[in-house]
Amino acid sequence: MHDPDRTASLMTPAKLAQAPPKAAVSPAAWLDQMAADAGHQHVARVAQLHTALALQLGQRDFAPLAAELQRVAEALARLDFGLLQPRGFIARLAGINRNAGAQFAAQYERIDETLRAMPAQAAAMHAGEASRADRALVELAVEYGAIDKIIDQGSRWLQDMRNQLKSREARSPGDEERRQIAEDALRCEILVARLKTLRAISSSTQQLHAQAQATEHRRSALVQLLQQTFVSDTKIWRGHISPLAAAKREGRSTAAAVDAAMESHRELQLRARQALADCAQLQTHQQAFVRALGALASLVSPPQGGTVAAAA
């Protein structure tokens, strides 16, 4: 899959010295380019995956969902069970009980209307890019793993080359040999700089991978909460509050059903607050992911008019 002749860190110093130069390029210049280009294919692929993830996940905005959850939490808080309290004989004659029941029913209907928007919001989080992003993240892990392997191999190559330079210097070399030693020492410095760049790219890529995984984990958990637990609690809530509201609107007694209705209402409020908190954490993870995208972009994006491989 990868061309071994293009990566200096995959070769021993002996093999590197024996490798034939390309046409019209001196052996020294070619070896220098190999040192400067170590891992270039992996870096280029990381750049492509970075672009894909930025398009698939970088533009996501969870603010509308947070606003909807806030609206649900506020609506639930406005349901006044005090309107269900029994009143005296005069209040019944004056129709106050019936008016209170109508107010309670109207509050329930407004809340129910707000709740009906939640399934659509949850479904919107099941964007089609999720599976594509999962594949990109798997490949991203493969690429930074390959870069780490190149860093390890390049470090061993560098240590071997430096040991050889020390041995050659100890033999009291002549002028020509000293010139070659100086060129090889410079080549080592080129590789040192390249390995430093690769380490920065690997570290930034791993951070991006970790942030993307954390964001996706939080998103999946919130989707599950909204599509399963929240939906289930909403059905239970409707099962208790809807007949209660209908009874109060008609002026019928509801004393036996109030406690169960209040309990289901508390459970739904708790679930709404939990979803709101999870959404806030999701937004925090998304912001960290976007920052990680920016950090990696500064390392793998090509300069104006250049290419990723050249920049790397």
Secondary structure, 3 states (H helix, E strand, C coil): CCCHHHCHHHCCHHHHHHCCCCCCCCHHHHHHHHHHCCCHHHHHHHHHHHHHHHHHCCCCCCHHHHHHHHHHHHHHHCCCHHHHCCCCHHHHHHCHHHHHHHHHHHHHHHHHHHHCCHHHHHHHCCCCHHHHHHHHHHHHHHHHHHHHHHHHHHHHHHHHHHHHHHHHHHCCCCHHHHHHHHHHHHHHHHHHHHHHHHHHHHHHHHHHHHHHHHHHHHHHHHHHHHHHHHHHHHHHHHHHHHHHHHHHHCCCCCHHHHHHHHHHHHHHHHHHHHHHHHHHHHHHHHHHHHHHHHHHHHHHCCCCCCCHHHHC
